[in-house]
């Protein structure tokens, strides 16, 4: 769709100050009063504890004796770790993230669609189904540090027409399902218009389609991550939600349309944001398998520059580099972004991954991703 408390370990050693023996009497023939008044032993401070090759600063803790990592609620700064901005992803506690994730996947209305009398009637998608979809959508946006969106009934009317058309036509039967031809089953001008202004999903429930948009699976979606970028667009304030089932599209007859062309959002519009976001995040949304899904992405409000970003990742739990494969993304889908994928490693719960996005003159952005198990 065109137009996203660390445990301080005791394994570190202590570095003593170097120099001559500072304890005991003066050497023979010397002046006993020249050393601490004669027989009085001297005291000597031990040096600071090392973590790997450095000393951890304020608001940092030594992780596994190898790397300094920011304490919970703090983020990498110019000279150590700074307090995370309230409401930003890094300010979320692990408990809050897991509660939000679980609560956000509660479904109160498993289907919610009632068909009309005739095949192409719009039917109705229930308030419960819409609420479940909004809850899922806003769960992902909260995790990324973005504001909630609301449903616009006018947009939803258009997206319901879209969903009916998409439920009765296999998407591969059109060159572009976002531009269905007049020959499509259940074609209307409204259905065509809203197919062009919406994320489209087939074969899922309406709430589960939001997970699908964020995952953006398949080689075709890997070139843009467009669905995710619209879901996470900070400017988004109002959405349309349409859903239909019982069609013949080859995907269980189910289709979902999410209207995403909107600029009414008044919440935070950060200079940058990412998925997976800084801070704690459920491990299941971090696999990042190229051409399969859940790629990592870095989004920047400044257009025309992020495509040339240099991305590096370090596993702070081991102090080892974590190689990534970069993939440039087409523009015209929300904010500009770049994606990257773990190359030879798999994100794991309990690890801390430090991402550095060097965007040249636009700046260098550093953040820590901490996958957790919320089961």
VOGU-3710 file (C-alpha; in Angstrom, 3 decimals, decimal comma):
1> xxxxxxxxxx> 0,000/0,000/0,000  1,796/3,171/-1,187  1,255/7,152/-1,126  6,551/2,148/10,427  17,222/-4,269/35,795  20,266/-5,601/34,967  22,074/-7,858/37,497  25,445/-6,601/38,616  27,771/-9,585/38,477  30,859/-10,008/40,617
11> xxxxxxxxxx> 33,034/-11,573/37,949  34,933/-8,394/37,196  38,410/-8,073/38,623  39,903/-5,127/40,494  42,877/-3,156/39,281  45,354/-2,157/42,010  47,440/0,948/41,681  50,966/0,289/40,509  54,200/1,473/42,217  56,665/0,490/44,900
21> xxxxxxxxxx> 55,780/-1,475/48,026  53,870/0,998/50,155  53,528/-1,142/53,295  56,232/-1,717/55,953  59,270/0,021/57,407  61,670/2,115/55,461  64,496/0,339/53,713  67,682/-0,268/55,743  69,711/2,868/56,211  66,744/5,056/55,489
31> xxxxxxxxxx> 64,917/7,536/57,663  62,085/5,650/59,420  60,128/8,864/59,706  60,050/9,169/55,946  57,484/6,405/55,581  54,198/6,994/57,402  55,874/7,884/60,651  57,885/4,731/60,912  56,121/1,439/61,506  52,569/2,546/60,651
41> xxxxxxxxxx> 51,317/0,669/57,556  49,836/2,702/54,730  46,412/2,273/53,177  45,858/2,066/49,438  42,640/2,326/47,402  41,785/-0,387/44,944  40,928/0,737/41,472  37,440/0,750/39,964  35,891/-2,505/38,785  36,299/-3,213/35,101
51> xxxxxxxxxx> 33,546/-4,612/32,924  35,307/-6,182/30,004  37,634/-3,356/29,014  35,816/-0,362/30,503  34,385/1,029/33,706  30,604/1,290/33,766  29,259/4,765/34,404  26,252/6,121/36,226  22,987/4,360/35,399  24,910/1,440/33,856
61> xxxxxxxxxx> 25,483/-2,089/35,109  27,945/-4,759/34,055  26,216/-7,406/31,981  27,730/-10,877/32,246  31,067/-9,289/33,131  31,651/-8,250/29,521  29,596/-5,159/28,622  28,164/-2,094/30,295  24,435/-1,883/29,684  21,971/0,838/30,607
71> xxxxxxxxxx> 19,799/0,110/33,609  16,093/-0,336/33,023  14,485/3,005/32,227  17,685/4,498/30,807  18,948/4,814/27,253  22,375/5,210/25,629  23,438/8,850/25,658  26,379/10,919/24,524  28,337/10,132/27,705  26,722/7,144/29,386
81> xxxxxxxxxx> 23,049/6,447/29,968  20,272/9,016/30,265  16,777/8,649/31,710  14,303/7,543/29,063  11,626/10,040/28,112  8,329/9,222/29,787  6,100/7,403/27,327  8,942/6,333/25,078  9,407/2,598/24,524  12,517/2,436/26,707
91> xxxxxxxxxx> 10,506/3,800/29,649  8,186/0,765/29,609  8,824/-1,840/32,275  9,018/-5,520/31,384  5,849/-6,162/33,372  4,009/-3,406/31,527  5,140/-4,664/28,135  4,056/-8,237/28,819  0,711/-7,131/30,261  0,067/-4,879/27,269
101> xxxxxxxxxx> 0,997/-7,677/24,869  -1,297/-10,218/26,521  -4,199/-7,809/27,017  -3,811/-6,579/23,459  -4,361/-10,086/22,106  -7,607/-10,739/23,931  -10,415/-11,261/21,408  -13,956/-10,595/22,564  -15,640/-11,083/19,182  -13,973/-13,859/17,139
111> xxxxxxxxxx> -15,759/-13,053/13,879  -18,161/-10,149/14,199  -19,239/-10,166/10,560  -22,876/-10,575/9,586  -23,512/-11,042/5,878  -26,247/-9,212/4,035  -29,092/-10,808/2,103  -27,290/-10,664/-1,244  -23,752/-11,762/-2,091  -22,353/-8,258/-2,487
121> xxxxxxxxxx> -24,273/-6,575/0,307  -21,910/-4,828/2,698  -23,250/-6,695/5,694  -22,058/-5,421/9,066  -18,879/-5,735/11,070  -19,738/-5,502/14,748  -18,597/-2,898/17,251  -16,882/-5,713/19,147  -14,870/-6,715/16,099  -13,855/-3,123/15,487
131> xxxxxxxxxx> -12,863/-2,694/19,149  -10,741/-5,858/19,082  -8,966/-4,612/15,954  -8,329/-1,162/17,415  -6,973/-2,717/20,600  -4,476/-4,793/18,625  -3,457/-1,849/16,484  -2,926/0,429/19,469  -0,954/-2,272/21,290  1,714/-2,178/18,610
141> xxxxxxxxxx> 1,663/1,614/18,455  2,070/1,873/22,265  5,048/-0,455/22,105  6,662/1,826/19,550  5,959/4,930/21,668  3,180/6,263/19,431  -0,311/7,544/20,172  -3,524/5,556/19,907  -5,712/5,892/16,848  -9,503/5,859/16,691
151> xxxxxxxxxx> -11,967/4,402/14,221  -13,718/6,746/11,816  -17,170/5,361/10,836  -17,044/7,123/7,481  -13,740/5,515/6,632  -15,014/2,167/7,903  -17,983/2,311/5,534  -15,553/2,582/2,632  -13,354/-0,167/4,026  -16,347/-2,460/4,439
161> xxxxxxxxxx> -16,985/-2,122/0,712  -13,302/-2,888/0,185  -13,518/-5,990/2,391  -16,523/-7,374/0,483  -14,717/-7,052/-2,836  -11,498/-8,567/-1,450  -13,427/-11,456/0,137  -14,875/-12,493/-3,219  -11,783/-12,118/-5,405  -8,460/-13,922/-5,224
171> xxxxxxxxxx> -5,758/-11,227/-4,975  -3,626/-12,960/-7,591  -6,395/-12,500/-10,156  -5,540/-8,781/-10,430  -2,241/-7,194/-11,405  -2,644/-5,059/-8,280  -5,304/-5,821/-5,639  -5,070/-2,189/-4,538  -6,473/-1,252/-7,933  -9,199/-3,808/-8,701
181> xxxxxxxxxx> -10,709/-3,643/-12,202  -14,355/-2,965/-12,872  -14,735/-6,640/-13,793  -14,032/-7,712/-10,182  -16,841/-9,458/-8,335  -18,713/-7,009/-6,076  -16,963/-4,059/-7,711  -18,086/-0,575/-6,736  -16,313/2,749/-7,015  -16,103/2,931/-3,228
191> xxxxxxxxxx> -14,613/-0,568/-3,009  -11,956/0,363/-5,565  -11,149/3,687/-3,899  -10,728/2,177/-0,451  -8,746/-0,769/-1,789  -6,263/1,879/-2,901  -6,175/3,644/0,476  -5,912/0,650/2,769  -3,708/-2,143/3,989  -5,178/-5,421/2,720
201> xxxxxxxxxx> -5,066/-8,863/4,329  -6,629/-12,178/3,383  -7,281/-15,319/5,415  -6,999/-13,818/8,908  -9,380/-12,419/11,477  -9,530/-8,649/11,627  -7,388/-8,338/14,814  -4,870/-10,898/13,566  -4,464/-8,924/10,365  -2,696/-6,235/12,445
211> xxxxxxxxxx> -0,016/-8,759/13,473  0,267/-9,719/9,808  0,762/-6,095/8,749  3,513/-5,690/11,357  5,184/-8,957/10,344  4,932/-8,058/6,631  5,867/-11,572/5,499  7,062/-12,605/2,074  9,592/-11,388/-0,444  7,030/-9,075/-2,028
221> xxxxxxxxxx> 6,553/-7,126/1,189  10,230/-7,162/2,190  10,966/-4,488/-0,400  8,815/-1,895/1,333  7,516/-3,059/4,741  4,724/-0,739/3,676  2,004/-2,284/5,816  4,098/-1,863/8,985  5,109/1,659/8,056  1,472/2,709/7,737
231> xxxxxxxxxx> 0,491/1,029/11,030  3,333/2,865/12,799  2,959/6,186/10,987  2,998/8,876/13,730  0,649/11,082/11,670  -2,071/8,438/11,759  -5,032/9,468/13,920  -8,155/7,917/12,377  -8,523/4,596/10,587  -11,190/2,708/8,704
241> xxxxxxxxxx> -11,833/-0,930/9,566  -13,640/-3,346/7,279  -13,926/-7,127/7,470  -15,864/-9,775/5,580  -15,985/-13,557/5,574  -17,822/-16,200/3,552  -16,381/-15,203/0,176  -14,482/-17,251/-2,384  -11,071/-15,604/-2,523  -9,139/-18,800/-1,818
251> xxxxxxxxxx> -8,155/-17,664/1,671  -11,119/-18,967/3,592  -13,247/-16,217/2,062  -11,926/-13,743/4,647  -10,572/-10,276/3,933  -9,646/-7,233/6,012  -9,166/-3,639/4,915  -7,485/-1,041/7,150  -7,807/2,535/5,911  -4,476/4,235/6,627
261> xxxxxxxxxx> -4,446/7,420/4,573  -4,767/10,006/7,345  -2,804/12,887/8,851  -5,012/13,807/11,831  -2,729/12,314/14,508  -1,867/14,707/17,336  0,266/12,372/19,463  4,053/12,114/19,606  5,804/12,512/16,278  9,328/11,409/17,145
271> xxxxxxxxxx> 12,293/12,201/14,934  12,936/8,464/14,754  11,353/5,209/15,873  12,050/1,542/15,313  10,721/-1,990/15,246  11,501/-3,862/17,349  11,500/-0,779/19,561  14,048/0,255/22,183  13,571/-1,431/25,544  11,632/-4,565/26,354
281> xxxxxxxxxx> 9,753/-6,301/23,561  8,165/-9,774/23,188  10,718/-12,077/21,600  8,196/-13,430/19,092  8,206/-10,145/17,153  12,005/-10,094/16,702  13,017/-13,093/14,488  13,882/-10,970/11,467  14,150/-13,596/8,732  14,769/-12,077/5,305
291> xxxxxxxxxx> 11,858/-12,651/2,922  9,934/-14,435/5,685  9,002/-11,649/8,085  9,474/-9,675/11,303  12,415/-7,753/9,852  13,998/-5,070/12,020  13,354/-1,547/10,805  14,555/1,977/11,598  12,268/4,867/10,650  13,257/8,530/10,273
301> xxxxxxxxxx> 11,045/11,582/9,805  13,684/13,271/7,661  13,159/12,045/4,150  15,725/11,038/1,581  18,575/10,044/3,891  17,842/6,868/5,857  18,245/4,613/2,841  22,006/5,118/3,075  22,210/4,447/6,817  24,886/2,153/8,213
311> xxxxxxxxxx> 23,391/-0,246/10,758  25,432/-2,231/13,273  24,232/-4,465/16,100  26,185/-5,703/19,136  25,014/-8,350/21,570  25,887/-6,718/24,892  25,334/-10,028/26,684  28,407/-11,460/24,939  30,150/-8,295/23,679  30,085/-9,903/20,218
321> xxxxxxxxxx> 29,087/-8,217/16,993  25,781/-9,439/15,603  26,000/-9,159/11,801  22,971/-7,913/9,900  21,862/-7,839/6,291  20,592/-4,432/5,195  17,725/-3,977/2,785  16,747/-0,639/1,332  13,030/0,099/1,193  10,940/1,867/-1,366
331> xxxxxxxxxx> 9,518/5,232/-0,354  5,925/6,450/-0,329  4,747/4,375/2,641  4,476/6,582/5,738  7,932/7,701/6,871  11,143/6,661/5,153  12,764/3,592/6,698  15,484/0,995/6,267  15,255/-2,670/7,260  17,878/-5,087/8,525
341> xxxxxxxxxx> 17,920/-8,776/9,327  19,982/-10,944/11,721  22,634/-12,732/9,697  23,740/-15,983/11,329  22,110/-15,403/14,714  18,645/-15,524/16,197  17,336/-12,942/18,677  16,817/-14,552/22,072  14,945/-13,615/25,232  17,223/-12,265/27,964
351> xxxxxxxxxx> 19,803/-10,809/25,581  20,481/-7,096/25,021  21,133/-5,927/21,477  22,598/-2,460/20,930  21,653/-1,016/17,570  23,564/1,878/16,043  22,073/3,612/13,024  24,572/6,006/11,487  22,681/8,257/9,093  25,572/10,578/8,299
361> xxxxxxxxxx> 24,667/14,250/8,540  21,247/13,331/9,966  22,914/11,901/13,081  23,847/8,695/14,821  21,079/6,943/16,722  21,812/4,300/19,377  19,253/2,166/21,185  19,015/-1,145/23,048  16,509/-3,870/22,174  15,745/-6,330/24,988
371> xxxxx> 13,616/-9,327/23,893  11,685/-11,021/26,687  9,389/-14,010/27,015  5,868/-12,949/27,987  4,470/-16,496/28,243
//
